[in-house]
Structures are given as C-alpha cells and as structure tokens.
C-alpha cells in the first residue's frame, strides 16, 4: 500500500472511495424511490467496480438525552419523519419527509468522475420526487 507522504492528507491512496448521496422525499414516495434505487444498484454488481452499494433510511435519535455520544446539533424536521408513528403512538403527518442516503464503495481503479456522472444520469427519472437538492459527499479511508 502506498501511503501519502507526511504533510499531505492522511489517506491510503490504494483504498477505494465511498460516495454518499443524500436527499429528501415525501414519506409516501419513499418505497418507490427505494425500490428504483435498489434496482439501479443491482445493475452495478456484475462489473465489480462497485464493492458495495446500499440505500439507507434516516432514523430519528432517541430523545431521552442520556446518550453521552449523541450529537448536540439540532435535528432537522426529517429526523422523526422516518418513523411511522411518534413515541405517543400518533401517526406522522402525511406530508412528512424521509431522508434517504445512497452509498457506493468503489474499487480503487474506478474513475470517480465518470461514476458520479452515471449516478446523476440514473437519478434523473426520480428528480420530480425529490424535495430539495441531492447532496453528494466523498470519503476515503484514513491510514492506520
């Protein structure tokens, strides 16, 4: 493994890249969006360039305040919308939003720019169902 020289980034250049894309959809549209994303992700597996692909649904944090590791940042209104009912048993509002995140662990040899362009093209049919913009973040593993 080639390590980055001192003074540069603390990453391993032979490691792949993790792409995370998150966005909001109406609660009622979430099953359709999840299904379509999973179908797209199934098409990626045979080539071997994507080591792992997932679609995740954001969950709300417990509100008991006892967790010492829980972020103290203010939660967005979508934090509790991922639950079908509130702790009191009341239903979530029909216009509630879900936050979804797609993750793609790429093999080191993958051209990230080309892969991002392919993801954007694959997302085009779902554009009308999104509430707001898609946000893309890239991560690389830290050297040990």
ABEGO torsion letter per residue (X at the ends): XBBBBBGBBBBBAABBBBBBBBBBBBAAAAAAAAAAAAAAAAAAAAAGABABBBBBBBBBBBAAGABAABBABBBBAAAAAABABBAAGBBBBAABBBBBBBBBBBBAABBAAAAAAAAAAAAAAAAAABBEBBBBBBBBBBBX
